[in-house]
């Protein structure tokens, strides 16, 4: 059970990091063209 939750936490943090990374790139592009 703890192993599964560890994997879940890792997957979630990876997903959040990608989300933030994508959001930052989008923000940079928006700022550049405004």
CNS distance restraints for C-alpha pairs under 8 A (distance, minus, plus):
assign (resid   1 and name CA) (resid   5 and name CA) 6.35 0.50 0.50
assign (resid   2 and name CA) (resid   6 and name CA) 6.11 0.50 0.50
assign (resid   3 and name CA) (resid   7 and name CA) 6.39 0.50 0.50
assign (resid   4 and name CA) (resid   8 and name CA) 6.21 0.50 0.50
assign (resid   5 and name CA) (resid   9 and name CA) 6.07 0.50 0.50
assign (resid   6 and name CA) (resid  10 and name CA) 6.18 0.50 0.50
assign (resid   7 and name CA) (resid  11 and name CA) 6.07 0.50 0.50
assign (resid   8 and name CA) (resid  12 and name CA) 6.06 0.50 0.50
assign (resid   9 and name CA) (resid  13 and name CA) 6.11 0.50 0.50
assign (resid  10 and name CA) (resid  14 and name CA) 6.07 0.50 0.50
assign (resid  11 and name CA) (resid  15 and name CA) 6.09 0.50 0.50
assign (resid  12 and name CA) (resid  16 and name CA) 6.12 0.50 0.50
assign (resid  13 and name CA) (resid  17 and name CA) 6.04 0.50 0.50
assign (resid  14 and name CA) (resid  18 and name CA) 6.28 0.50 0.50
assign (resid  15 and name CA) (resid  19 and name CA) 6.12 0.50 0.50
assign (resid  16 and name CA) (resid  20 and name CA) 6.10 0.50 0.50
assign (resid  17 and name CA) (resid  21 and name CA) 6.00 0.50 0.50
assign (resid  18 and name CA) (resid  22 and name CA) 6.01 0.50 0.50
assign (resid  19 and name CA) (resid  23 and name CA) 6.03 0.50 0.50
assign (resid  20 and name CA) (resid  24 and name CA) 6.06 0.50 0.50
assign (resid  21 and name CA) (resid  25 and name CA) 6.37 0.50 0.50
assign (resid  22 and name CA) (resid  26 and name CA) 6.18 0.50 0.50
assign (resid  23 and name CA) (resid  27 and name CA) 6.06 0.50 0.50
assign (resid  24 and name CA) (resid  28 and name CA) 6.15 0.50 0.50
assign (resid  25 and name CA) (resid  29 and name CA) 6.25 0.50 0.50
assign (resid  26 and name CA) (resid  30 and name CA) 6.13 0.50 0.50
assign (resid  27 and name CA) (resid  31 and name CA) 6.04 0.50 0.50
assign (resid  28 and name CA) (resid  32 and name CA) 6.04 0.50 0.50
assign (resid  29 and name CA) (resid  33 and name CA) 6.36 0.50 0.50
assign (resid  30 and name CA) (resid  34 and name CA) 6.18 0.50 0.50
